[in-house]
Amino acid sequence: MATINLLPWREERLRELKRQYVSVLISSAVLTGLIILLVHFTLSERIDSQIARNQILKTEIARLDKQIKEIRTLEKEKQSLVDRMEVVAKLESTRNDVVYLLSELVNTLPSGVYLTRIVQSGKTIILDGLAQSNARVSEFMRTLDESEHFADPRLSRIDAARVGAVNGSKFSLKVNQQYKR
């Protein structure tokens, strides 16, 4: 039988397989590197995009915070104006009360009674004065009680005093003002 030497063919086949193995290995490494670079660039782009969105959101949040601060300032100014308007309306509604008070005091004051001091604290009015007699003080208190502008007169003090050339009384009384218009 003839002998055929198959060694060079096997060696060449083995070299070819090694060469293919190395080329597949290198191409796999290159492909893996390319995939890693592609994923890296994609994720980097997404991160940059998200950072840009976050920056836009921060800018908008800062702008809105500034607007909220301005709105709060405007609300405080509005409340201040509303409070002022309420005070003005209250003053407007009660500006004639002093006129009514003094007019009614004149109408209720009997002859022989003189007021020396009028002090108002809220709805309470303190009246100090001089009267020719205690009966005049009683009459004054009665007319105050009957008045629609005054209620609940209370005598705080009454002392004997000289009124002009006649002996009389020095008195102090409290009365509550009521608004019946």
HURA-V239207 format. One record per residue. N is the residue number from 1. RES is the residue in one small letter. PHI is phi in whole degrees, 0 to 359 (999 if undefined). Layout:
N_RES_PHI ; N_RES_PHI
This chain:
1_m_999 ; 2_a_270 ; 3_t_261 ; 4_i_246 ; 5_n_269 ; 6_l_261 ; 7_l_298 ; 8_p_297 ; 9_w_294 ; 10_r_294 ; 11_e_295 ; 12_e_293 ; 13_r_297 ; 14_l_298 ; 15_r_296 ; 16_e_297 ; 17_l_296 ; 18_k_296 ; 19_r_299 ; 20_q_295 ; 21_y_298 ; 22_v_295 ; 23_s_293 ; 24_v_294 ; 25_l_297 ; 26_i_294 ; 27_s_294 ; 28_s_295 ; 29_a_296 ; 30_v_295 ; 31_l_297 ; 32_t_297 ; 33_g_299 ; 34_l_296 ; 35_i_296 ; 36_i_298 ; 37_l_297 ; 38_l_297 ; 39_v_296 ; 40_h_298 ; 41_f_296 ; 42_t_296 ; 43_l_294 ; 44_s_297 ; 45_e_295 ; 46_r_295 ; 47_i_298 ; 48_d_298 ; 49_s_297 ; 50_q_293 ; 51_i_298 ; 52_a_296 ; 53_r_298 ; 54_n_299 ; 55_q_295 ; 56_i_298 ; 57_l_297 ; 58_k_297 ; 59_t_297 ; 60_e_294 ; 61_i_297 ; 62_a_297 ; 63_r_296 ; 64_l_292 ; 65_d_298 ; 66_k_296 ; 67_q_295 ; 68_i_298 ; 69_k_298 ; 70_e_297 ; 71_i_297 ; 72_r_297 ; 73_t_298 ; 74_l_296 ; 75_e_296 ; 76_k_295 ; 77_e_297 ; 78_k_298 ; 79_q_297 ; 80_s_298 ; 81_l_294 ; 82_v_297 ; 83_d_298 ; 84_r_297 ; 85_m_298 ; 86_e_295 ; 87_v_296 ; 88_v_297 ; 89_a_296 ; 90_k_295 ; 91_l_296 ; 92_e_298 ; 93_s_286 ; 94_t_252 ; 95_r_292 ; 96_n_272 ; 97_d_298 ; 98_v_296 ; 99_v_297 ; 100_y_299 ; 101_l_300 ; 102_l_293 ; 103_s_298 ; 104_e_290 ; 105_l_298 ; 106_v_297 ; 107_n_290 ; 108_t_269 ; 109_l_282 ; 110_p_284 ; 111_s_292 ; 112_g_91 ; 113_v_240 ; 114_y_232 ; 115_l_268 ; 116_t_254 ; 117_r_203 ; 118_i_231 ; 119_v_233 ; 120_q_247 ; 121_s_228 ; 122_g_69 ; 123_k_263 ; 124_t_267 ; 125_i_240 ; 126_i_256 ; 127_l_245 ; 128_d_249 ; 129_g_190 ; 130_l_236 ; 131_a_225 ; 132_q_289 ; 133_s_204 ; 134_n_293 ; 135_a_296 ; 136_r_293 ; 137_v_296 ; 138_s_298 ; 139_e_296 ; 140_f_298 ; 141_m_295 ; 142_r_296 ; 143_t_292 ; 144_l_295 ; 145_d_293 ; 146_e_281 ; 147_s_291 ; 148_e_277 ; 149_h_261 ; 150_f_231 ; 151_a_212 ; 152_d_55 ; 153_p_288 ; 154_r_230 ; 155_l_280 ; 156_s_270 ; 157_r_202 ; 158_i_216 ; 159_d_227 ; 160_a_287 ; 161_a_208 ; 162_r_263 ; 163_v_249 ; 164_g_65 ; 165_a_264 ; 166_v_245 ; 167_n_285 ; 168_g_211 ; 169_s_227 ; 170_k_255 ; 171_f_227 ; 172_s_218 ; 173_l_221 ; 174_k_245 ; 175_v_217 ; 176_n_263 ; 177_q_271 ; 178_q_230 ; 179_y_254 ; 180_k_238 ; 181_r_245
